[in-house]
Amino acid sequence: MERRIRRLGVAIVLLFSLLFAQLAYVQVFAADDIKSHPANFSRQLIAEYNVQRGKILTADGLVLAESVPAP
């Protein structure tokens, strides 16, 4: 029984090692290829943050909140 558990433990450690090796490969070596892939050009995350927000009004027109420039 102890031998089976040890083999299972070794197999799990080996699988996690392979998983982390693949993760390191993608982040270090394949990152530039992934960034320059045409399917990723449609992502405009920075442009979404530059959207001018409107005022928050009550039903009678009283301003509850408005956008102000950051100091």
N, C-alpha and C positions, 0 to 999 in steps of 0.2 A: 504494500500500500504506500509506503514512504517513497519508494522508487517512482511510482506513478505521479505522486504529487510533485516530486522534484522535476520530473520531465515536463509536467504541465507548467510549472513555474518557469523553467528554462524556455519553453515555447512562448509563454506570454511575454517574457523579457525580450526575446528575439523579435517578436512581432512589434512591440513598442519601439524597439531600436530601429527597425525598418521604417516605422511610421515617422519617427523623428528625423531619420536620415532623409526621407522624402520631403518632409517639411523644410528642412534646412536647404535642400537642393532647390526647391521652388523659391524660397525667399532670397537666396544668395545668387544662384546662377540663372534662374529662369525669370527673374523679376523684370528685367528689361524687355525680354520678348513678350511677356504678358502685358506690360504697359503699352508697348507699341502695337499690339494686335488691334486691327480695325474694329473689332467688336467692342472694344473698350473706349473708343473715341466719343461715343455718344454720351458719356458720363460727364456732366457739367456740375460737379458738386460745389465748386467755388461760386459759380454764378447764382446758385440758389440762395446763398447767404447774403448777397448784395441786393436783395429785393427790398424796396422801400415799403414799409408797413404803414397801414392807415390808422386813423384814430379809432378808439373804442368809445362809442356813444351810447347814451341811454335812449329810451324811446322818445323823450322830449328834447333830445339834442344836446344834453349836457355831456361834456367831454370827461370821460373817466380816465383814459390813458392815451398818451400820444408818443410818437417816436421823437427822441432827442439825440443829437449827435454825441458820440462818446468823447469824453475829455482827453 
